[in-house]
Amino acid sequence: MTLVADLKNQKTVQFILHCFSLRPAAVLTLLLSVLVAAGCSFLGPELQASQGQIMGTWYHVKWSDEGLDADTEEVSSGILSKLQEVDLLMSTYKPESELSRFNQSEPDVWFALSKPTTEVFDIAHEVSQKSGGAFDVTVGKLVNMWGFGPQYKPTQVPSDQDIAKALSEVGFDVLELDTASQKIRKNTPVYVDLSAVAKGYAVDRVALYLESLGIKGYMVEVGGEVRTKGVKPDGSKWRIAVESPVVGERRVQDVLELEDMGMATSGDYRNFYEEGGIRYSHTIDPRTGRPIKHSLASVTVLDPSVGYADAWATAMMVLGEEQGFEVAVKQNMAVLFLVKDGSGFKELATPGFKKLTGMPKE
């Protein structure tokens, strides 16, 4: 409907002339009534949002409703459904989850997997190989032993003997994954923890759901792992903060403008405990069986797949700034390392990260 076309209609001309004989308030009321009745809107697309708790953390999703038939409630319900599916499959805190049932299954017996869990195992396997074993989802027993899992909290630091015993049951080589048939088996009792991939993968699942609805602009965040597509309704890019790894505080280190990109961050400044004046990080090196000890405070990885970015962020935290930077450059990855430097942090960015973001500024 256009005004030019309406002005050609004699009845419309008469209506407009009549409007000029009314008081301004009456004219405004009448025109608004006509616009509403005609279904016209000059507001344009709006930003919709949904949030909640899942997988032991919060999720936040925003999207543009441009050209979207589904309402906010329907989209929000679909988002929660996708997140709950991943949680029910891969949680180590739910005894009925697919992953928990695999952990409790007998060795040398093929175990049928769902497609999502197969895809997460596949990501984990690839990152494990490319990181030289720095990333390993079979590290679960060590995570529990050091007091960062669901099973038990230690009253003291594990002994060398306990660590050695747990290490004998750690290693991706104890798993045999058949991606084509969606099945897996283990040759020894093993405790798998997919948490370092699952949240990122959940972000990807929600993103694919939004795209299936025809949504062209969105931001999905689950526990700090983020994926964006397109732009906001006003045409501006999504601005995502990189947190400064300061213990006990919430500060922004950098702000990235992302478009069609995923981001995952891992650090040692939130989940840790101290014993005998020593700080023990929740990030366990599967090669040594011990919490990491280096100057890397946090690492941010950019990748279109948040599942991969999530896994690689953990791998980089294990490797540390020197080894991690070397591997990241070799793999042509976009990575930002925040390294402890006195009372502050030094930013170390790969060429890929600088190319995507223009940061850090020299």
N, C-alpha and C positions, 0 to 999 in steps of 0.2 A: 504494500500500500504506500503510495507517495502522494504528497500534497499536490503536485502538478497534475496527476491523474484525477484527483478529486475536484480540483478547481474547474475541470472541464465539465463537471456534473452540475447542472443548474441548481439542484436541491442543496448541494454542498455550498454553493455561492450564497444562496438564500440563508442557509444556516450560519455562515460566517458573518454576513451582514447583520443578522439578528443578534449575534454575540456582542457586536459593538454597541448595541442599545442597552445592554445589561451593565450593572455595576461591576467593577473589576473583580471583586470577590466571587460574584456569581459566574463571571466568565471563566475564572480559574477553575471553579468547581465543575462547571459544565464540561470544559475541555478535558479535565482529568477523568471525568466519568466516561467521556467518549473514548479516550485512549485505553482505559481499562477494558471497556466493552469490546473494543476492537482487538484486544490482545497485544497491543503495542508495548514495547519496553525499550527505553534508552539507557538502561542500566548496564547492559552488556553482561558478559560472563562474570561469575563471582567465584571466590575462593571458598571451598568447603573444607571441613576438617573433621577428623575423628581421632580419638585417643583412648587409651586404656592400659591395662596391665596384662602381661603375658610372659611366659618363660622367665619369671622372676625379675622382670624389668618392665619399663614403660614403652609403649609405642605411640608414635604421633604420625599421622598421615594427613597431607593437604593435597587438594586437587582442584583443577579448574572445571567448572560444570558446563563449559562451552559445548553446545551440541549434544549434551548428555540427556538421555531419556530417564535413566534411573535417578531416584531422589537420594538425598544424603543418607537417610536411614537404611535404604537398600544397599548402597555402596558400603556403608559402615559395617553392616551385617556380613557382607561378603569378605571384607578385610579381616574381620575377627575370625571367620570360618577358616581362612587360609592360614592364619597364625596358629590357631588351635590345632589344625591338622599337623603342622610341623612339630608343635610341642608334644602332641600325643604320640608321635612316631619316635622322636629323638630325645626325649627327656630322660635324664638319669635319676630324676627325683620321683618319677611315676613308675611304680613296679609293673604296671600293665602296658607300658610303652613298648614299641617294637624293639628299641635299642636295649631296654632292660631285659626283655625276654631273650634277646640274643646273648647278652652278657651272662645270663643264667643257664644258657643251653650247654649241651655236652660238646666237647671237642670232636673233631673229625666227622661232624654231621652237617650236611648242607642245610642252611637256614634261609627260607624264602624272605626276600625283602620287597618292600613297596618301591615304586619308582622314585619318589623323593629321597628315601634313605639310600637307595642305590646311587643316586646322583651325588649325594653328599659324601658317601664313601669314595666315589670316583674323584671328586675334587681333593679330598684328603690324601688319597694315594698319589695323585700328581704332584701336589705341593710337597709331600714328604720326599718324593724322589728328587725333585728339583732343588730342595733345600738341604740335601745331604742328610736327611733324617732329623733336622732341627724341628720339623713339625711332625707329630706322631699322635694319632688319636688313641693309641693303646696305652697312653701314659696315665690312664685313669687310676690305676692302683697307687701310683706315686702321688698323684694329686690328692687322693684320699689320705694316704699315709702322712702327708705334710699338713693335713687339716683343712684342705680347700674344697673337698667334695662332700657329697651327701651322707657318706657312710659313717664316719666317726671323727671326732676331734681328738688329736693326740694330747697327752699331758706333758710330753717332752719331745724334743727334737729326735727324729728317727736315728737309730744307730747305723753305722757303716754296714753291719751285717744285714739289717732290715732293708736298707737301700739296695744292696747287692742282690738280695733275694727277689725284690720287686723288679729290678732291672732285668733279671733273667726271664721275666714274663712280659717284657715290653719290646715292641718292635713291629713295624707294619708287615714284616716278612712272616709273622705268625698267622697272618690272614690271607685267605685266597678269595679274591673277589671275581665273580663272573657277572659282568655288567649286562651282557646280552641276555642271560637267563634270569637276571635280578636275584642272585643268591650269593651267599657268602658262607665260609666255614673257617674255623680256627683249628690249629694243630696243637694248641695248648690252652688251658684256662686263661682267659684274658678279660680285662675290663676296659671297654671302649667308651670314650667320652667325646661326643661330637659337638660339644658346646662352642668350640672355637670356629665352627663353620655354620652351625645351625641358625644362629640369629641372622647372619648375613644372607644365608640361603632363604630364610623366611622373608627378608626384605625383597629378594628377587621374586619370590612367589606372589607377594602382594602386588609388586610392580607389573608382573605379567597379567594379573587379574584386572588391574586398572586399565591396562592397554587393551584387554579383550572387550572392555566396555566402550572403547573408542576415546578414552581420556588421553589427551595429548600433552597435558602439563600436570606434573605431580611431584611431590616430595614424600618419600617413605622413610621413616626412621624407627628402628627397633634397637633399644639399648645402646644407642650411639652409632650404630651402623646405618648408613644413609644411601639412598639412591634417588636421583632426580631425572626428570625428563621434561623437555620443552622449557617453557617459561611460565611465570605467573600471569594471571589474567590482565594485569596492567603492562605486560611486556617485559618486566624486569626479570633478571636471572634469580635463581634460588641462591641465597647466601647462607653458607654453612660454616659454623664456627669450629675451629680446632682448639680444643681446650688446652690451657697451659697445665703441665703436669705438676702442679703444686699440691702437696699433701694438705688435706683439710680445708682447701679453698676452691672456689669456682672462678677461674679467670679465663679470659679469651686470649689465646696466643696469636691466632691468625683468623681471618675470615676469607673463605674461598667462595667464588661465584661459580657454581657448577651447572652444567647443562648436559643432559644425557650421560651421566656418570655416576659411579658408585664410590663410596668412601667408607673405610673401616679404620678404626684406631685401637691400638692396644698399648697399655702402659703398666707400670709397676707402682703407681701412686695411689691407687684406690683399695685394692684387695691385698692386704699383707698383715703380718703380725710381727711383734718383736719378742725375742727371748734372749736373755742374757746380754742385752745391749745390741743384738744383731737383728737386722730387719730381714724377714723372709718373705719373698714375693710369691704370689700365687702362680706365676709363670714358671713351670718346671722344665728344665732342660732334659729331654728324654735320652740324651747321650750320656749324661752324668748322673741322672736321678736326683738332682738337687735344684733348688731355686736359683734363678739367674743371678749373677753377680757381675755387673758392669755398669758403665756410666749412662747407658741409654735409658731415658726416662719414659719416652713414648714414641710410637711410630704410627704414621698415617699413610695408608695405601689407597691409591686411586685406581679403579678398574671398573669397566662396564658391569662386570659380575661382582656383586657384593659378597657372594659366597667365597670366591677366590680371594678378594681383598681381605676378608675376615681371616681366612686361613693364613695368608701371607703376612698379615700384621702380627699374628702370633709367632710365626716363623722368624720374622725379623727381630722381634723382641728376644727370642732365644739366641739368635746369632750375634746380636750386639751391633753397635754402629759400624765397626770396621768390616767384619765379615758380611753383615747385612747389606751395607752399601755396595760392596763388591758383587754380591749375588744379584742385587736389584739392578745394577747397571748391566750386568751380563744378561739378565732376563728382560732388559729394556722396560723396566717397571717404573711407574710414577710413585715415588716414596719420599716422605718427609720424616727425617729423624730429628727428634728433640733430645739433645745430649746435655747432661748435667755439666755446668760450667761455673764453678764457684757458687754464688748465690742465685744464679740465673740459668738460662738454657741457651745452647748454641744450636742454630738451625742448620741442618745438613740435608740438602735436597738433591735428588738425582736429576740428570738432564731431562728425563721424561716428566718429572713433576714440574720443573721449571717451565717446560714447554706448554704444559696444560694450564698452568696457573699464573705464570710470570713471577712466582715467588720461590724463595724469599728475595726481597730486593737487595741488590748488592750495595 
